[in-house]
Amino acid sequence: MRSNLVSVMCAAILLAPARSDAQTPLLAPGAQVAPAISAPYVDQAGGLSLEDAIALALKQEPSLRAARSEIVAATARRQQAALRANPTATAERRQEPGGTDSQTSVGMQLPLDLFRRGARIAVAEREIDVSRLDVADRGQRLAVDVRARYGDVLVAVRELAVLDELLSATRRQLDLVAARAKEGAVPPLERDLLDVDVRRLMADQRLQVGRVDAAFVSLKRTVGLAPDAMLTVRETLEAVVTRETASPMPVPHAEGAVRRRPDVLAAEARIAAADARIKQSASDGRFDVSVYGTYMRMDAGFPQSGFALGGGLERVRGLFNYVAGGAMVMIPLLNRNQGAVAAAQAERVGATAARDAVVLQAQADLAAARIDDASAREAVAYYRDGAQRLARQNLDVVSQTFALGRGTVFDVLTEHRRYLDIEKSFTDTLRFAFEARTRLQFALGDVR
């Protein structure tokens, strides 16, 4: 009678619906309510969402902040390029040794910079464009990295939640079999087999906790947080994938989508910068003019004496002032900057080839990402609408059958492993779907 009562009570526990939610409290041995180990990692109210993680990384990640400083530097170089050349001032003093003759002169020279300033400014402006687009591309790649690290966290937490659920169910079955073995209804071997399975799941659980913690550390680094910062995620992997793959991502015309990518735009900007450098090199090879002006004061005389206006004798001596002005022309006779022009033209050829390579890679990325995203959405639908539900149903049926005494412990262990394999496969499919959507967003230049 006592054995039947224990069987009925345990069967009632097993018949209660179990959820895969990481935060669902599960029954531990001794019928005490204990939260799943995976529960603290997910906070649906205060956790970090995927969008917030990307925004946080774009705001404070150190390497991106370092890249933004290049925009400031390029802007400063543009300011410098717009400045005109400084004038050159000269001063000279000549004194006759042992005599009284002297000469003082001052001069000023100003390069006109006739053909160089405009070309120099154009190069600096193109470099600002390149810097801005490079930073935009770095931001997109950082967003991809954040999504990857965030996805690693979600995958690790989901695998831990599956282990939590399966371990909780196996412990309840172990309690049931232990009670039966104590009453002599089943051989102790069945209890020991389940005990081994519980211990195996506990070991897997501890390993998975380490993977989750390591994934969180990697995510913290990517968003610019210290390793010891407190961080939880807001959603589960399945919720994120369900939201993102509910419908196909709108994809504009392939050529237009590729041309809007920051890396393609940056490659185009490098071609424009190379064109500007060609013009600058050619301008530097043209003639230039510098204007100058001088003033000279000369005090000179001779050792003879002459009659002054008043009739007296005085030394022959005069004070003279001279003003001069002119222009100096630099004549590009031998050096017309031929080497610099040829080098700039070669850089332009290289920039064009690099642009073509980036465009070709972008086209391949977009084509492959569209295929992956479509197949991933179909695979997720197969699991969500059939495979996962049936696997869970089969596990419930086998567990209930075993609780009622009509199954063997080997049936339970086999179904445990089958269910775990299905959940792992589903997790891999969700990961693939998440990564496929990331690749598609990157291919379109719109990672979010």
C-alpha positions as a Markdown table, in Angstrom:
| # | Residue | x | y | z |
|---|---|---|---|---|
| 1 | Met | 0.0 | 0.0 | 0.0 |
| 2 | Arg | 2.8 | 2.4 | 0.9 |
| 3 | Ser | 4.6 | 1.5 | -2.4 |
| 4 | Asn | 1.5 | 2.3 | -4.4 |
| 5 | Leu | 1.1 | 5.6 | -2.6 |
| 6 | Val | 4.6 | 6.7 | -3.4 |
| 7 | Ser | 4.2 | 5.7 | -7.0 |
| 8 | Val | 1.0 | 7.7 | -7.4 |
| 9 | Met | 2.6 | 10.8 | -5.8 |
| 10 | Cys | 5.7 | 10.6 | -8.0 |
| 11 | Ala | 3.6 | 10.1 | -11.1 |
| 12 | Ala | 1.6 | 13.2 | -10.3 |
| 13 | Ile | 4.8 | 15.2 | -10.1 |
| 14 | Leu | 6.0 | 13.8 | -13.5 |
| 15 | Leu | 2.6 | 14.5 | -15.1 |
| 16 | Ala | 3.0 | 18.2 | -14.3 |
| 17 | Pro | 4.0 | 20.2 | -17.4 |
| 18 | Ala | 7.7 | 21.1 | -17.5 |
| 19 | Arg | 9.0 | 24.3 | -19.2 |
| 20 | Ser | 12.3 | 25.0 | -20.8 |
| 21 | Asp | 12.3 | 28.6 | -19.6 |
| 22 | Ala | 15.7 | 29.2 | -17.9 |
| 23 | Gln | 14.0 | 31.0 | -15.0 |
| 24 | Thr | 11.3 | 28.5 | -14.2 |
| 25 | Pro | 11.7 | 27.0 | -10.7 |
| 26 | Leu | 12.4 | 23.3 | -10.8 |
| 27 | Leu | 11.9 | 20.7 | -8.1 |
| 28 | Ala | 15.1 | 19.4 | -6.6 |
| 29 | Pro | 15.5 | 16.3 | -4.6 |
| 30 | Gly | 13.5 | 16.4 | -1.4 |
| 31 | Ala | 10.7 | 18.4 | -3.1 |
| 32 | Gln | 12.2 | 21.8 | -2.3 |
| 33 | Val | 11.6 | 24.6 | -4.7 |
| 34 | Ala | 15.0 | 25.8 | -6.1 |
| 35 | Pro | 15.6 | 28.2 | -9.0 |
| 36 | Ala | 17.4 | 26.9 | -12.1 |
| 37 | Ile | 21.1 | 27.7 | -12.2 |
| 38 | Ser | 20.5 | 29.4 | -15.5 |
| 39 | Ala | 17.9 | 31.8 | -14.0 |
| 40 | Pro | 20.2 | 34.5 | -12.7 |
| 41 | Tyr | 21.7 | 35.1 | -16.2 |
| 42 | Val | 18.3 | 36.2 | -17.7 |
| 43 | Asp | 16.5 | 39.3 | -16.4 |
| 44 | Gln | 13.5 | 40.2 | -18.6 |
| 45 | Ala | 13.1 | 43.6 | -16.8 |
| 46 | Gly | 16.6 | 44.9 | -16.2 |
| 47 | Gly | 18.8 | 42.8 | -18.5 |
| 48 | Leu | 20.8 | 44.1 | -21.4 |
| 49 | Ser | 19.0 | 43.7 | -24.7 |
| 50 | Leu | 20.8 | 43.1 | -28.0 |
| 51 | Glu | 20.0 | 46.6 | -29.3 |
| 52 | Asp | 21.3 | 48.1 | -26.0 |
| 53 | Ala | 24.4 | 46.0 | -26.2 |
| 54 | Ile | 25.2 | 47.3 | -29.7 |
| 55 | Ala | 24.5 | 50.9 | -28.7 |
| 56 | Leu | 26.7 | 50.6 | -25.6 |
| 57 | Ala | 29.6 | 49.2 | -27.6 |
| 58 | Leu | 29.3 | 51.9 | -30.3 |
| 59 | Lys | 29.3 | 54.5 | -27.5 |
| 60 | Gln | 32.2 | 53.4 | -25.3 |
| 61 | Glu | 34.2 | 50.6 | -26.8 |
| 62 | Pro | 37.9 | 51.8 | -26.7 |
| 63 | Ser | 39.1 | 50.7 | -30.1 |
| 64 | Leu | 36.2 | 52.4 | -31.8 |
| 65 | Arg | 36.9 | 55.6 | -29.8 |
| 66 | Ala | 40.5 | 55.4 | -30.9 |
| 67 | Ala | 39.3 | 55.1 | -34.5 |
| 68 | Arg | 37.1 | 58.2 | -34.1 |
| 69 | Ser | 40.1 | 60.2 | -33.1 |
| 70 | Glu | 41.3 | 59.8 | -36.7 |
| 71 | Ile | 38.4 | 61.9 | -37.9 |
| 72 | Val | 39.5 | 64.6 | -35.5 |
| 73 | Ala | 43.0 | 64.4 | -36.8 |
| 74 | Ala | 41.9 | 64.4 | -40.5 |
| 75 | Thr | 39.7 | 67.5 | -39.7 |
| 76 | Ala | 42.8 | 69.2 | -38.2 |
| 77 | Arg | 44.8 | 68.3 | -41.2 |
| 78 | Arg | 42.2 | 70.0 | -43.4 |
| 79 | Gln | 42.4 | 73.1 | -41.3 |
| 80 | Gln | 46.2 | 73.0 | -41.7 |
| 81 | Ala | 46.0 | 72.5 | -45.5 |
| 82 | Ala | 43.8 | 75.7 | -45.8 |
| 83 | Leu | 46.4 | 77.9 | -44.1 |
| 84 | Arg | 48.6 | 80.1 | -46.4 |
| 85 | Ala | 52.3 | 80.0 | -46.3 |
| 86 | Asn | 54.0 | 82.2 | -43.7 |
| 87 | Pro | 56.1 | 85.2 | -44.9 |
| 88 | Thr | 59.9 | 85.1 | -44.3 |
| 89 | Ala | 61.5 | 88.1 | -42.7 |
| 90 | Thr | 65.3 | 88.9 | -43.1 |
| 91 | Ala | 67.5 | 91.5 | -41.3 |
| 92 | Glu | 71.1 | 92.3 | -42.1 |
| 93 | Arg | 73.7 | 94.7 | -40.5 |
| 94 | Arg | 77.0 | 95.5 | -42.1 |
| 95 | Gln | 79.8 | 97.5 | -40.4 |
| 96 | Glu | 83.1 | 98.6 | -41.8 |
| 97 | Pro | 85.9 | 97.2 | -39.6 |
| 98 | Gly | 87.8 | 100.1 | -37.9 |
| 99 | Gly | 85.6 | 102.6 | -39.8 |
| 100 | Thr | 82.3 | 104.4 | -39.6 |
| 101 | Asp | 80.6 | 103.0 | -42.7 |
| 102 | Ser | 77.5 | 100.9 | -42.0 |
| 103 | Gln | 74.6 | 99.3 | -43.8 |
| 104 | Thr | 71.3 | 98.1 | -42.4 |
| 105 | Ser | 68.6 | 96.3 | -44.4 |
| 106 | Val | 65.4 | 94.4 | -43.7 |
| 107 | Gly | 63.3 | 92.3 | -46.1 |
| 108 | Met | 60.1 | 90.4 | -46.4 |
| 109 | Gln | 59.4 | 87.5 | -48.7 |
| 110 | Leu | 55.9 | 85.9 | -49.2 |
| 111 | Pro | 55.2 | 82.7 | -51.3 |
| 112 | Leu | 52.0 | 83.2 | -53.2 |
| 113 | Asp | 51.2 | 79.4 | -53.3 |
| 114 | Leu | 49.4 | 79.9 | -56.6 |
| 115 | Phe | 48.4 | 76.4 | -57.5 |
| 116 | Arg | 49.0 | 74.3 | -54.5 |
| 117 | Arg | 46.6 | 75.4 | -51.8 |
| 118 | Gly | 43.4 | 74.3 | -53.5 |
| 119 | Ala | 44.8 | 70.9 | -54.4 |
| 120 | Arg | 46.1 | 70.5 | -50.8 |
| 121 | Ile | 42.7 | 71.3 | -49.4 |
| 122 | Ala | 41.0 | 68.8 | -51.7 |
| 123 | Val | 43.2 | 66.0 | -50.6 |
| 124 | Ala | 42.6 | 66.8 | -46.9 |
| 125 | Glu | 38.8 | 66.8 | -47.5 |
| 126 | Arg | 38.9 | 63.4 | -49.2 |
| 127 | Glu | 40.9 | 62.0 | -46.3 |
| 128 | Ile | 38.2 | 63.2 | -43.9 |
| 129 | Asp | 35.6 | 61.3 | -46.0 |
| 130 | Val | 37.8 | 58.2 | -45.9 |
| 131 | Ser | 38.2 | 58.5 | -42.1 |
| 132 | Arg | 34.5 | 58.9 | -41.5 |
| 133 | Leu | 33.6 | 55.9 | -43.7 |
| 134 | Asp | 36.3 | 53.8 | -42.1 |
| 135 | Val | 34.8 | 54.6 | -38.7 |
| 136 | Ala | 31.3 | 53.7 | -40.0 |
| 137 | Asp | 32.7 | 50.4 | -41.3 |
| 138 | Arg | 34.4 | 49.7 | -37.9 |
| 139 | Gly | 31.1 | 50.4 | -36.2 |
| 140 | Gln | 29.3 | 47.9 | -38.4 |
| 141 | Arg | 32.0 | 45.3 | -37.7 |
| 142 | Leu | 31.9 | 46.0 | -34.0 |
| 143 | Ala | 28.1 | 45.6 | -34.1 |
| 144 | Val | 28.7 | 42.2 | -35.8 |
| 145 | Asp | 31.1 | 41.3 | -33.1 |
| 146 | Val | 28.6 | 42.3 | -30.4 |
| 147 | Arg | 25.9 | 40.2 | -32.0 |
| 148 | Ala | 28.3 | 37.3 | -32.1 |
| 149 | Arg | 29.3 | 37.6 | -28.5 |
| 150 | Tyr | 25.7 | 38.2 | -27.4 |
| 151 | Gly | 24.6 | 35.1 | -29.4 |
| 152 | Asp | 27.3 | 33.0 | -27.7 |
| 153 | Val | 25.8 | 34.1 | -24.3 |
| 154 | Leu | 22.3 | 33.2 | -25.4 |
| 155 | Val | 23.4 | 29.8 | -26.8 |
| 156 | Ala | 25.3 | 29.0 | -23.6 |
| 157 | Val | 22.4 | 30.0 | -21.4 |
| 158 | Arg | 20.0 | 28.0 | -23.4 |
| 159 | Glu | 22.1 | 24.9 | -23.2 |
| 160 | Leu | 22.4 | 25.4 | -19.5 |
| 161 | Ala | 18.6 | 25.8 | -19.2 |
| 162 | Val | 18.1 | 22.5 | -21.0 |
| 163 | Leu | 20.5 | 20.8 | -18.7 |
| 164 | Asp | 18.7 | 22.4 | -15.7 |
| 165 | Glu | 15.4 | 21.0 | -16.9 |
| 166 | Leu | 16.7 | 17.5 | -17.7 |
| 167 | Leu | 18.7 | 17.3 | -14.5 |
| 168 | Ser | 15.6 | 18.3 | -12.5 |
| 169 | Ala | 13.5 | 15.6 | -14.2 |
| 170 | Thr | 16.1 | 13.0 | -13.7 |
| 171 | Arg | 16.4 | 13.8 | -10.1 |
| 172 | Arg | 12.7 | 13.3 | -9.7 |
| 173 | Gln | 12.9 | 10.0 | -11.4 |
| 174 | Leu | 15.8 | 9.0 | -9.2 |
| 175 | Asp | 13.7 | 9.9 | -6.1 |
| 176 | Leu | 10.9 | 7.7 | -7.5 |
| 177 | Val | 13.2 | 4.7 | -8.3 |
| 178 | Ala | 15.0 | 5.1 | -4.9 |
| 179 | Ala | 11.7 | 4.8 | -3.2 |
| 180 | Arg | 10.8 | 1.8 | -5.2 |
| 181 | Ala | 14.2 | 0.2 | -4.6 |
| 182 | Lys | 13.8 | 0.8 | -0.8 |
| 183 | Glu | 10.4 | -1.0 | -0.9 |
| 184 | Gly | 12.0 | -3.9 | -3.0 |
| 185 | Ala | 9.8 | -3.2 | -6.0 |
| 186 | Val | 12.8 | -2.7 | -8.4 |
| 187 | Pro | 16.4 | -3.9 | -8.3 |
| 188 | Pro | 18.9 | -1.3 | -6.9 |
| 189 | Leu | 20.7 | -1.4 | -10.3 |
| 190 | Glu | 17.9 | 0.8 | -11.8 |
| 191 | Arg | 18.5 | 3.3 | -9.0 |
| 192 | Asp | 22.2 | 3.3 | -9.5 |
| 193 | Leu | 21.9 | 3.8 | -13.3 |
| 194 | Leu | 19.8 | 6.9 | -12.7 |
| 195 | Asp | 22.2 | 8.0 | -10.1 |
| 196 | Val | 25.0 | 7.8 | -12.6 |
| 197 | Asp | 23.0 | 9.8 | -15.1 |
| 198 | Val | 22.3 | 12.5 | -12.5 |
| 199 | Arg | 25.9 | 12.8 | -11.7 |
| 200 | Arg | 26.8 | 13.0 | -15.4 |
| 201 | Leu | 24.3 | 15.7 | -15.9 |
| 202 | Met | 25.6 | 17.6 | -12.8 |
| 203 | Ala | 29.1 | 17.5 | -14.2 |
| 204 | Asp | 27.8 | 18.7 | -17.6 |
| 205 | Gln | 25.9 | 21.4 | -15.8 |
| 206 | Arg | 29.0 | 22.7 | -14.0 |
| 207 | Leu | 31.0 | 22.7 | -17.2 |
| 208 | Gln | 28.2 | 24.7 | -18.9 |
| 209 | Val | 28.2 | 27.2 | -16.1 |
| 210 | Gly | 31.8 | 27.9 | -16.9 |
| 211 | Arg | 31.0 | 28.3 | -20.6 |
| 212 | Val | 28.3 | 30.8 | -19.7 |
| 213 | Asp | 30.5 | 32.8 | -17.5 |
| 214 | Ala | 33.3 | 32.9 | -20.1 |
| 215 | Ala | 30.8 | 34.0 | -22.7 |
| 216 | Phe | 29.6 | 36.8 | -20.5 |
| 217 | Val | 33.3 | 38.0 | -20.0 |
| 218 | Ser | 33.7 | 38.1 | -23.7 |
| 219 | Leu | 30.5 | 40.0 | -24.2 |
| 220 | Lys | 31.6 | 42.5 | -21.5 |
| 221 | Arg | 34.9 | 43.1 | -23.3 |
| 222 | Thr | 33.2 | 43.7 | -26.6 |
| 223 | Val | 30.8 | 46.3 | -25.2 |
| 224 | Gly | 33.5 | 48.0 | -23.3 |
| 225 | Leu | 32.8 | 46.8 | -19.7 |
| 226 | Ala | 35.2 | 45.4 | -17.1 |
| 227 | Pro | 35.2 | 41.6 | -16.6 |
| 228 | Asp | 33.8 | 42.0 | -13.0 |
| 229 | Ala | 30.9 | 44.3 | -14.2 |
| 230 | Met | 27.4 | 43.0 | -13.4 |
| 231 | Leu | 25.6 | 42.0 | -16.6 |
| 232 | Thr | 22.5 | 39.9 | -17.5 |
| 233 | Val | 20.7 | 39.5 | -20.8 |
| 234 | Arg | 17.1 | 40.4 | -21.3 |
| 235 | Glu | 15.9 | 37.7 | -23.8 |
| 236 | Thr | 16.4 | 34.0 | -24.6 |
| 237 | Leu | 18.0 | 32.8 | -27.8 |
| 238 | Glu | 14.6 | 31.4 | -29.0 |
| 239 | Ala | 12.9 | 34.8 | -28.4 |
| 240 | Val | 15.4 | 36.8 | -30.3 |
| 241 | Val | 15.4 | 34.4 | -33.3 |
| 242 | Thr | 11.6 | 34.2 | -33.3 |
| 243 | Arg | 11.4 | 38.0 | -33.4 |
| 244 | Glu | 14.1 | 38.4 | -36.1 |
| 245 | Thr | 13.0 | 35.6 | -38.3 |
| 246 | Ala | 9.2 | 36.1 | -38.1 |
| 247 | Ser | 9.3 | 37.4 | -41.6 |
| 248 | Pro | 12.0 | 37.7 | -44.3 |
| 249 | Met | 14.3 | 40.7 | -44.0 |
| 250 | Pro | 13.5 | 43.2 | -46.8 |
| 251 | Val | 16.4 | 43.1 | -49.3 |
| 252 | Pro | 16.6 | 46.0 | -51.8 |
| 253 | His | 18.1 | 45.6 | -55.2 |
| 254 | Ala | 21.4 | 43.8 | -54.8 |
| 255 | Glu | 23.6 | 46.4 | -56.6 |
| 256 | Gly | 22.1 | 49.3 | -54.7 |
| 257 | Ala | 22.4 | 47.4 | -51.3 |
| 258 | Val | 26.1 | 46.6 | -52.0 |
| 259 | Arg | 26.9 | 50.2 | -52.9 |
| 260 | Arg | 25.5 | 51.5 | -49.6 |
| 261 | Arg | 27.8 | 49.4 | -47.5 |
| 262 | Pro | 30.3 | 51.5 | -45.5 |
| 263 | Asp | 33.3 | 49.4 | -46.6 |
| 264 | Val | 32.3 | 49.9 | -50.3 |
| 265 | Leu | 31.8 | 53.6 | -49.7 |
| 266 | Ala | 35.1 | 53.8 | -48.0 |
| 267 | Ala | 36.8 | 52.1 | -51.0 |
| 268 | Glu | 35.1 | 54.6 | -53.3 |
| 269 | Ala | 36.4 | 57.4 | -51.1 |
| 270 | Arg | 39.9 | 56.1 | -51.3 |
| 271 | Ile | 39.7 | 56.3 | -55.1 |
| 272 | Ala | 38.5 | 59.9 | -54.8 |
| 273 | Ala | 41.4 | 60.6 | -52.4 |
| 274 | Ala | 43.9 | 59.1 | -54.9 |
| 275 | Asp | 42.5 | 61.3 | -57.7 |
| 276 | Ala | 43.0 | 64.3 | -55.4 |
| 277 | Arg | 46.6 | 63.3 | -54.7 |
| 278 | Ile | 47.3 | 63.0 | -58.4 |
| 279 | Lys | 46.1 | 66.6 | -58.9 |
| 280 | Gln | 48.1 | 67.7 | -55.9 |
| 281 | Ser | 51.3 | 66.1 | -57.3 |
| 282 | Ala | 50.7 | 67.7 | -60.7 |
| 283 | Ser | 50.1 | 71.1 | -59.0 |
| 284 | Asp | 53.3 | 70.8 | -57.0 |
| 285 | Gly | 55.1 | 70.5 | -60.3 |
| 286 | Arg | 53.9 | 73.8 | -61.7 |
| 287 | Phe | 55.7 | 77.1 | -61.4 |
| 288 | Asp | 55.2 | 79.3 | -58.3 |
| 289 | Val | 55.9 | 82.9 | -57.5 |
| 290 | Ser | 57.1 | 84.5 | -54.3 |
| 291 | Val | 57.1 | 88.3 | -53.9 |
| 292 | Tyr | 59.6 | 90.2 | -51.8 |
| 293 | Gly | 60.4 | 93.7 | -50.6 |
| 294 | Thr | 63.5 | 95.2 | -48.9 |
| 295 | Tyr | 64.5 | 98.4 | -47.2 |
| 296 | Met | 68.2 | 99.4 | -46.9 |
| 297 | Arg | 69.8 | 102.3 | -45.0 |
| 298 | Met | 73.4 | 102.9 | -45.8 |
| 299 | Asp | 75.8 | 105.3 | -44.0 |
| 300 | Ala | 79.0 | 105.7 | -46.2 |
| 301 | Gly | 81.8 | 108.2 | -46.6 |
| 302 | Phe | 85.4 | 108.8 | -47.7 |
| 303 | Pro | 88.5 | 109.8 | -45.8 |
| 304 | Gln | 88.7 | 113.1 | -47.6 |
| 305 | Ser | 87.3 | 116.4 | -46.4 |
| 306 | Gly | 85.2 | 118.9 | -48.4 |
| 307 | Phe | 83.6 | 122.3 | -47.9 |
| 308 | Ala | 80.3 | 122.3 | -46.2 |
| 309 | Leu | 77.5 | 124.7 | -47.0 |
| 310 | Gly | 78.6 | 127.0 | -44.3 |
| 311 | Gly | 82.1 | 127.2 | -45.7 |
| 312 | Gly | 83.8 | 124.9 | -43.2 |
| 313 | Leu | 85.6 | 121.7 | -43.9 |
| 314 | Glu | 84.0 | 118.4 | -43.1 |
| 315 | Arg | 84.4 | 114.7 | -44.0 |
| 316 | Val | 82.8 | 113.6 | -47.2 |
| 317 | Arg | 79.9 | 111.4 | -46.0 |
| 318 | Gly | 76.3 | 110.5 | -47.0 |
| 319 | Leu | 73.2 | 108.7 | -45.6 |
| 320 | Phe | 71.2 | 106.8 | -48.2 |
| 321 | Asn | 67.8 | 105.0 | -48.1 |
| 322 | Tyr | 66.8 | 102.3 | -50.6 |
| 323 | Val | 63.5 | 100.5 | -51.1 |
| 324 | Ala | 63.3 | 97.5 | -53.4 |
| 325 | Gly | 60.6 | 95.1 | -54.5 |
| 326 | Gly | 60.4 | 92.1 | -56.8 |
| 327 | Ala | 59.3 | 88.6 | -57.5 |
| 328 | Met | 61.0 | 85.2 | -57.6 |
| 329 | Val | 59.6 | 82.6 | -59.9 |
| 330 | Met | 60.2 | 78.9 | -59.4 |
| 331 | Ile | 60.7 | 77.4 | -62.8 |
| 332 | Pro | 59.9 | 73.7 | -63.1 |
| 333 | Leu | 62.6 | 73.0 | -65.6 |
| 334 | Leu | 64.1 | 69.7 | -64.3 |
| 335 | Asn | 61.8 | 68.7 | -61.5 |
| 336 | Arg | 58.1 | 68.7 | -62.5 |
| 337 | Asn | 57.2 | 66.2 | -59.8 |
| 338 | Gln | 57.0 | 63.4 | -62.3 |
| 339 | Gly | 57.8 | 60.7 | -59.8 |
| 340 | Ala | 55.2 | 61.8 | -57.3 |
| 341 | Val | 52.5 | 62.0 | -60.1 |
| 342 | Ala | 53.4 | 58.4 | -61.2 |
| 343 | Ala | 53.2 | 57.1 | -57.7 |
| 344 | Ala | 49.8 | 58.8 | -57.1 |
| 345 | Gln | 48.5 | 57.2 | -60.4 |
| 346 | Ala | 49.8 | 53.8 | -59.2 |
| 347 | Glu | 48.0 | 54.3 | -55.9 |
| 348 | Arg | 44.8 | 55.1 | -57.8 |
| 349 | Val | 45.1 | 51.9 | -59.8 |
| 350 | Gly | 45.5 | 50.0 | -56.5 |
| 351 | Ala | 42.6 | 51.8 | -54.9 |
| 352 | Thr | 40.4 | 50.9 | -57.9 |
| 353 | Ala | 41.4 | 47.2 | -57.7 |
| 354 | Ala | 40.8 | 47.2 | -53.9 |
| 355 | Arg | 37.3 | 48.7 | -54.5 |
| 356 | Asp | 36.5 | 46.0 | -57.1 |
| 357 | Ala | 37.6 | 43.3 | -54.6 |
| 358 | Val | 35.4 | 44.8 | -51.8 |
| 359 | Val | 32.4 | 45.0 | -54.1 |
| 360 | Leu | 32.9 | 41.5 | -55.3 |
| 361 | Gln | 33.1 | 40.3 | -51.7 |
| 362 | Ala | 30.1 | 42.3 | -50.7 |
| 363 | Gln | 28.1 | 40.8 | -53.6 |
| 364 | Ala | 29.1 | 37.3 | -52.5 |
| 365 | Asp | 28.3 | 38.1 | -48.8 |
| 366 | Leu | 24.8 | 39.2 | -49.8 |
| 367 | Ala | 24.0 | 36.3 | -52.0 |
| 368 | Ala | 25.3 | 33.7 | -49.4 |
| 369 | Ala | 23.6 | 35.5 | -46.5 |
| 370 | Arg | 20.2 | 35.5 | -48.2 |
| 371 | Ile | 20.4 | 31.8 | -48.9 |
| 372 | Asp | 21.5 | 31.1 | -45.3 |
| 373 | Asp | 18.8 | 33.3 | -43.8 |
| 374 | Ala | 16.0 | 31.6 | -45.8 |
| 375 | Ser | 17.2 | 28.1 | -45.0 |
| 376 | Ala | 17.7 | 28.9 | -41.4 |
| 377 | Arg | 14.1 | 30.3 | -41.1 |
| 378 | Glu | 12.8 | 27.1 | -42.6 |
| 379 | Ala | 14.9 | 24.9 | -40.3 |
| 380 | Val | 13.8 | 26.8 | -37.2 |
| 381 | Ala | 10.1 | 26.3 | -38.3 |
| 382 | Tyr | 10.6 | 22.6 | -38.6 |
| 383 | Tyr | 12.0 | 22.3 | -35.1 |
| 384 | Arg | 9.5 | 24.7 | -33.5 |
| 385 | Asp | 6.4 | 23.3 | -35.2 |
| 386 | Gly | 7.3 | 19.6 | -35.0 |
| 387 | Ala | 10.6 | 18.1 | -33.9 |
| 388 | Gln | 11.1 | 19.9 | -30.6 |
| 389 | Arg | 7.4 | 19.5 | -29.6 |
| 390 | Leu | 7.4 | 15.8 | -30.4 |
| 391 | Ala | 10.7 | 15.2 | -28.6 |
| 392 | Arg | 9.3 | 16.8 | -25.5 |
| 393 | Gln | 6.1 | 14.9 | -25.8 |
| 394 | Asn | 8.0 | 11.6 | -26.2 |
| 395 | Leu | 10.1 | 12.4 | -23.1 |
| 396 | Asp | 6.9 | 13.1 | -21.1 |
| 397 | Val | 5.2 | 9.9 | -22.3 |
| 398 | Val | 8.3 | 7.7 | -21.5 |
| 399 | Ser | 8.6 | 9.5 | -18.1 |
| 400 | Gln | 5.0 | 9.0 | -17.3 |
| 401 | Thr | 5.1 | 5.3 | -18.4 |
| 402 | Phe | 8.1 | 4.7 | -16.2 |
| 403 | Ala | 6.4 | 6.5 | -13.3 |
| 404 | Leu | 3.4 | 4.1 | -13.7 |
| 405 | Gly | 5.7 | 1.1 | -13.6 |
| 406 | Arg | 5.3 | 0.1 | -17.3 |
| 407 | Gly | 8.7 | 1.1 | -18.6 |
| 408 | Thr | 12.3 | 0.4 | -17.8 |
| 409 | Val | 15.0 | 2.7 | -16.7 |
| 410 | Phe | 16.8 | 2.0 | -20.0 |
| 411 | Asp | 13.9 | 3.5 | -21.8 |
| 412 | Val | 14.1 | 6.6 | -19.7 |
| 413 | Leu | 17.9 | 7.0 | -20.2 |
| 414 | Thr | 17.6 | 6.5 | -23.9 |
| 415 | Glu | 14.9 | 9.1 | -24.2 |
| 416 | His | 16.9 | 11.5 | -22.0 |
| 417 | Arg | 19.8 | 11.3 | -24.5 |
| 418 | Arg | 17.5 | 11.6 | -27.5 |
| 419 | Tyr | 15.8 | 14.6 | -26.0 |
| 420 | Leu | 19.2 | 16.2 | -25.2 |
| 421 | Asp | 20.4 | 15.5 | -28.7 |
| 422 | Ile | 17.3 | 17.2 | -30.2 |
| 423 | Glu | 17.6 | 20.2 | -27.9 |
| 424 | Lys | 21.3 | 20.6 | -28.9 |
| 425 | Ser | 20.4 | 20.3 | -32.5 |
| 426 | Phe | 17.7 | 22.9 | -32.1 |
| 427 | Thr | 20.1 | 25.2 | -30.3 |
| 428 | Asp | 22.6 | 24.8 | -33.2 |
| 429 | Thr | 19.8 | 25.6 | -35.6 |
| 430 | Leu | 18.9 | 28.7 | -33.6 |
| 431 | Arg | 22.5 | 29.7 | -33.5 |
| 432 | Phe | 22.8 | 29.3 | -37.2 |
| 433 | Ala | 19.6 | 31.4 | -37.8 |
| 434 | Phe | 20.9 | 34.1 | -35.5 |
| 435 | Glu | 24.3 | 34.2 | -37.2 |
| 436 | Ala | 22.6 | 34.1 | -40.7 |
| 437 | Arg | 20.6 | 37.1 | -39.8 |
| 438 | Thr | 23.7 | 38.8 | -38.6 |
| 439 | Arg | 25.5 | 38.1 | -41.9 |
| 440 | Leu | 22.5 | 39.3 | -43.9 |
| 441 | Gln | 22.4 | 42.6 | -41.9 |
| 442 | Phe | 26.2 | 43.1 | -42.4 |
| 443 | Ala | 25.9 | 42.3 | -46.1 |
| 444 | Leu | 23.2 | 45.1 | -46.3 |
| 445 | Gly | 25.4 | 47.4 | -44.2 |
| 446 | Asp | 22.7 | 47.7 | -41.5 |
| 447 | Val | 23.7 | 45.7 | -38.4 |
| 448 | Arg | 21.4 | 46.4 | -35.5 |
